[in-house]
Amino acid sequence: MVPEFGKNGPTVSEQPEDGKRRSPMNRKIRFGLSFLVIVAPFLLDGLLYYNVHTAVNPGGEIRGQIDLP
């Protein structure tokens, strides 16, 4: 499920503080051609964002919508 622009969606990939990947999706989505094939349509539609969660703000410390100029 990919939400509309400005809405939150499910976690697809995690980047923990220690850099060790734990999310099952990280095993499926690798950076490379397959990653671009999966992500490119969402990027072109303005549906990607990056959300940083911390211990102090577990609901999200900062969120940035990724959009092309």
C-alpha positions, 0 to 999 in steps of 0.5 A: 500500500502506498499512500497519497502525497503527504500521508504516512504509509507502512515501513518498507525499509529500516536503517537502524542506528548500528547500520545492521538491517533487520527488516524483512523488506530489506532482504527483498529490496536491495539497491540496484536495478531491481530497487529502481524498478520497484521505487521509480514509479512511486518516485515519479508520482511523488509518493516517497518519503523518509521518516526518521524515528528516534527513542525520544520521538518514536512516532517520527522525529522528522519526515521529508517528502521526496519529490522531483523538481 
